[in-house]
Amino acid sequence: MKLSTAIFDLFGWKVEGGIPPGLKKYVVIAAPHTSAWDFLLGIFSRASEGFDIKYIGKKSLFKPPFGWLMYKLGGYPVDRSKTKNFVQSVVDIFDQHEEFAIAIAPEGTRGKVDRFKTGFYYIAKGAGVPIMFVSFDYGRKVVKYDPDVFYPTDDAEADLAHIWNYYKGVKGKNPEWGIS
C-alpha cells in the first residue's frame, strides 16, 4: 500500500472517479478551495491514484526554506503581480508537452468569492484541452475526480455559470467560504 493511500485511509478519506483513459492533456480545477488543507488533499489524492498532475501556486510558496519541496511536488510558481501573459505562458507549457495536466484553484484564494477567476478557462481554451472538475467534499470526506470532462465552448458566460453550478453544495473545510 502506498503511503499516500494509507494516510487517506487513516483519516477516513477516499477518492472517487478518475481520469478518463487516453486523456493526455487537461486543466484540473479543484474546488471549493477554502483551506490550506486542500493542498494536502490534492497532493495525497493525486499520489494515491498515481495521477501525474502538476499545480500552480503563488510564487512566494516557492521561496526558501521549503521552495524546493514545492517544485518537487510538481509545482509551477506564478507571480501574481505580473499577470500579463499568464494565460499564454501556461498555454505554451501545454504546447511543449505531449502529456500535461495542471491543477488550479479557480477561486484564486481561500476566502469567500462570488465567482471564479477565469484564467483556468482561457488556459484550457487556448491550449485546446478539456477541464476536469475535482471537488474536495469535507462533508463526505471524498476527493472526487469527475471523469466527465468539460470542453469550453464559444459562450464563456454560460460555460462559467455551468462550472460554478457544478460545485454548489460541495462542503469545503470552511463551508462559509464555499460556493453558493
Contacts in CASP RR format, 6 or more apart in sequence:
PFRMAT RR
TARGET T0000
AUTHOR 0000-0000-0000
METHOD contacts of the structure
MODEL  1
MKLSTAIFDLFGWKVEGGIPPGLKKYVVIAAPHTSAWDFLLGIFSRASEG
FDIKYIGKKSLFKPPFGWLMYKLGGYPVDRSKTKNFVQSVVDIFDQHEEF
AIAIAPEGTRGKVDRFKTGFYYIAKGAGVPIMFVSFDYGRKVVKYDPDVF
YPTDDAEADLAHIWNYYKGVKGKNPEWGIS
1 9 0 8 1.000
2 47 0 8 1.000
2 48 0 8 1.000
3 47 0 8 1.000
4 43 0 8 1.000
4 44 0 8 1.000
4 45 0 8 1.000
4 47 0 8 1.000
4 48 0 8 1.000
5 48 0 8 1.000
7 44 0 8 1.000
8 14 0 8 1.000
8 15 0 8 1.000
8 44 0 8 1.000
8 45 0 8 1.000
8 48 0 8 1.000
11 141 0 8 1.000
12 141 0 8 1.000
13 41 0 8 1.000
13 44 0 8 1.000
13 45 0 8 1.000
13 141 0 8 1.000
13 142 0 8 1.000
13 143 0 8 1.000
14 141 0 8 1.000
14 142 0 8 1.000
14 143 0 8 1.000
15 45 0 8 1.000
15 48 0 8 1.000
15 49 0 8 1.000
15 142 0 8 1.000
15 143 0 8 1.000
15 144 0 8 1.000
15 145 0 8 1.000
16 142 0 8 1.000
16 143 0 8 1.000
16 144 0 8 1.000
16 145 0 8 1.000
17 144 0 8 1.000
17 145 0 8 1.000
17 146 0 8 1.000
17 147 0 8 1.000
18 49 0 8 1.000
18 51 0 8 1.000
18 145 0 8 1.000
18 146 0 8 1.000
18 147 0 8 1.000
19 26 0 8 1.000
19 51 0 8 1.000
19 101 0 8 1.000
19 132 0 8 1.000
19 145 0 8 1.000
19 147 0 8 1.000
20 147 0 8 1.000
20 149 0 8 1.000
23 130 0 8 1.000
23 132 0 8 1.000
23 149 0 8 1.000
24 98 0 8 1.000
24 99 0 8 1.000
24 100 0 8 1.000
25 94 0 8 1.000
25 97 0 8 1.000
25 99 0 8 1.000
25 100 0 8 1.000
25 101 0 8 1.000
25 127 0 8 1.000
25 128 0 8 1.000
25 129 0 8 1.000
26 101 0 8 1.000
26 124 0 8 1.000
26 129 0 8 1.000
26 130 0 8 1.000
26 131 0 8 1.000
26 132 0 8 1.000
26 149 0 8 1.000
27 101 0 8 1.000
27 102 0 8 1.000
27 104 0 8 1.000
27 120 0 8 1.000
27 123 0 8 1.000
27 124 0 8 1.000
27 127 0 8 1.000
27 129 0 8 1.000
27 130 0 8 1.000
27 131 0 8 1.000
27 132 0 8 1.000
28 53 0 8 1.000
28 101 0 8 1.000
28 102 0 8 1.000
28 103 0 8 1.000
28 104 0 8 1.000
28 131 0 8 1.000
28 132 0 8 1.000
28 134 0 8 1.000
29 103 0 8 1.000
29 104 0 8 1.000
29 105 0 8 1.000
29 106 0 8 1.000
29 116 0 8 1.000
29 120 0 8 1.000
29 131 0 8 1.000
29 132 0 8 1.000
29 133 0 8 1.000
29 134 0 8 1.000
29 163 0 8 1.000
30 38 0 8 1.000
30 42 0 8 1.000
30 103 0 8 1.000
30 104 0 8 1.000
30 105 0 8 1.000
30 134 0 8 1.000
30 135 0 8 1.000
30 136 0 8 1.000
31 105 0 8 1.000
31 106 0 8 1.000
31 107 0 8 1.000
31 116 0 8 1.000
31 133 0 8 1.000
31 134 0 8 1.000
31 135 0 8 1.000
31 136 0 8 1.000
31 167 0 8 1.000
31 170 0 8 1.000
31 179 0 8 1.000
32 107 0 8 1.000
32 135 0 8 1.000
32 136 0 8 1.000
32 167 0 8 1.000
32 170 0 8 1.000
32 172 0 8 1.000
32 177 0 8 1.000
32 178 0 8 1.000
32 179 0 8 1.000
33 105 0 8 1.000
33 106 0 8 1.000
33 107 0 8 1.000
33 108 0 8 1.000
33 109 0 8 1.000
33 110 0 8 1.000
33 136 0 8 1.000
34 110 0 8 1.000
34 111 0 8 1.000
34 172 0 8 1.000
34 173 0 8 1.000
34 174 0 8 1.000
34 175 0 8 1.000
34 177 0 8 1.000
34 178 0 8 1.000
35 110 0 8 1.000
35 172 0 8 1.000
35 173 0 8 1.000
35 174 0 8 1.000
36 110 0 8 1.000
37 173 0 8 1.000
38 105 0 8 1.000
38 110 0 8 1.000
38 136 0 8 1.000
38 173 0 8 1.000
41 136 0 8 1.000
41 143 0 8 1.000
42 103 0 8 1.000
42 134 0 8 1.000
42 136 0 8 1.000
42 143 0 8 1.000
43 73 0 8 1.000
45 51 0 8 1.000
45 134 0 8 1.000
45 143 0 8 1.000
45 145 0 8 1.000
46 53 0 8 1.000
46 103 0 8 1.000
49 145 0 8 1.000
51 101 0 8 1.000
51 145 0 8 1.000
52 99 0 8 1.000
52 101 0 8 1.000
53 101 0 8 1.000
53 102 0 8 1.000
53 103 0 8 1.000
54 74 0 8 1.000
54 75 0 8 1.000
54 76 0 8 1.000
54 100 0 8 1.000
54 101 0 8 1.000
54 102 0 8 1.000
54 103 0 8 1.000
55 73 0 8 1.000
55 74 0 8 1.000
55 75 0 8 1.000
55 76 0 8 1.000
55 102 0 8 1.000
55 103 0 8 1.000
55 104 0 8 1.000
56 75 0 8 1.000
56 76 0 8 1.000
56 77 0 8 1.000
56 78 0 8 1.000
56 90 0 8 1.000
56 102 0 8 1.000
56 103 0 8 1.000
56 104 0 8 1.000
57 70 0 8 1.000
57 75 0 8 1.000
57 76 0 8 1.000
57 77 0 8 1.000
57 78 0 8 1.000
58 77 0 8 1.000
58 78 0 8 1.000
58 80 0 8 1.000
59 77 0 8 1.000
59 78 0 8 1.000
59 79 0 8 1.000
59 80 0 8 1.000
61 67 0 8 1.000
61 70 0 8 1.000
61 77 0 8 1.000
62 70 0 8 1.000
62 71 0 8 1.000
62 75 0 8 1.000
62 77 0 8 1.000
70 77 0 8 1.000
76 90 0 8 1.000
76 93 0 8 1.000
76 102 0 8 1.000
78 86 0 8 1.000
86 119 0 8 1.000
87 119 0 8 1.000
87 122 0 8 1.000
87 123 0 8 1.000
87 126 0 8 1.000
90 102 0 8 1.000
90 123 0 8 1.000
90 127 0 8 1.000
91 123 0 8 1.000
91 126 0 8 1.000
91 127 0 8 1.000
93 100 0 8 1.000
93 102 0 8 1.000
94 100 0 8 1.000
94 123 0 8 1.000
94 127 0 8 1.000
94 128 0 8 1.000
94 129 0 8 1.000
95 127 0 8 1.000
101 132 0 8 1.000
102 123 0 8 1.000
103 134 0 8 1.000
104 119 0 8 1.000
104 120 0 8 1.000
104 123 0 8 1.000
106 116 0 8 1.000
106 117 0 8 1.000
106 120 0 8 1.000
106 163 0 8 1.000
107 113 0 8 1.000
107 116 0 8 1.000
107 117 0 8 1.000
108 117 0 8 1.000
110 174 0 8 1.000
110 177 0 8 1.000
111 174 0 8 1.000
111 177 0 8 1.000
112 176 0 8 1.000
112 177 0 8 1.000
112 178 0 8 1.000
115 160 0 8 1.000
115 164 0 8 1.000
116 160 0 8 1.000
116 163 0 8 1.000
116 164 0 8 1.000
118 156 0 8 1.000
118 160 0 8 1.000
120 131 0 8 1.000
121 131 0 8 1.000
121 152 0 8 1.000
121 156 0 8 1.000
121 159 0 8 1.000
121 160 0 8 1.000
121 163 0 8 1.000
124 130 0 8 1.000
124 131 0 8 1.000
124 152 0 8 1.000
125 152 0 8 1.000
130 149 0 8 1.000
130 150 0 8 1.000
130 151 0 8 1.000
130 152 0 8 1.000
131 149 0 8 1.000
131 150 0 8 1.000
131 151 0 8 1.000
131 152 0 8 1.000
131 163 0 8 1.000
132 145 0 8 1.000
132 146 0 8 1.000
132 147 0 8 1.000
132 149 0 8 1.000
132 150 0 8 1.000
133 144 0 8 1.000
133 146 0 8 1.000
133 148 0 8 1.000
133 150 0 8 1.000
133 163 0 8 1.000
133 166 0 8 1.000
133 167 0 8 1.000
134 143 0 8 1.000
134 144 0 8 1.000
134 145 0 8 1.000
134 146 0 8 1.000
135 142 0 8 1.000
135 143 0 8 1.000
135 144 0 8 1.000
135 146 0 8 1.000
135 167 0 8 1.000
135 170 0 8 1.000
136 143 0 8 1.000
136 170 0 8 1.000
136 172 0 8 1.000
136 173 0 8 1.000
137 143 0 8 1.000
137 144 0 8 1.000
137 170 0 8 1.000
137 171 0 8 1.000
137 172 0 8 1.000
138 171 0 8 1.000
138 172 0 8 1.000
138 173 0 8 1.000
138 175 0 8 1.000
139 171 0 8 1.000
139 172 0 8 1.000
140 171 0 8 1.000
146 166 0 8 1.000
150 159 0 8 1.000
150 162 0 8 1.000
150 163 0 8 1.000
152 159 0 8 1.000
153 159 0 8 1.000
164 179 0 8 1.000
167 179 0 8 1.000
168 179 0 8 1.000
168 180 0 8 1.000
169 179 0 8 1.000
169 180 0 8 1.000
170 178 0 8 1.000
170 179 0 8 1.000
171 178 0 8 1.000
172 178 0 8 1.000
END
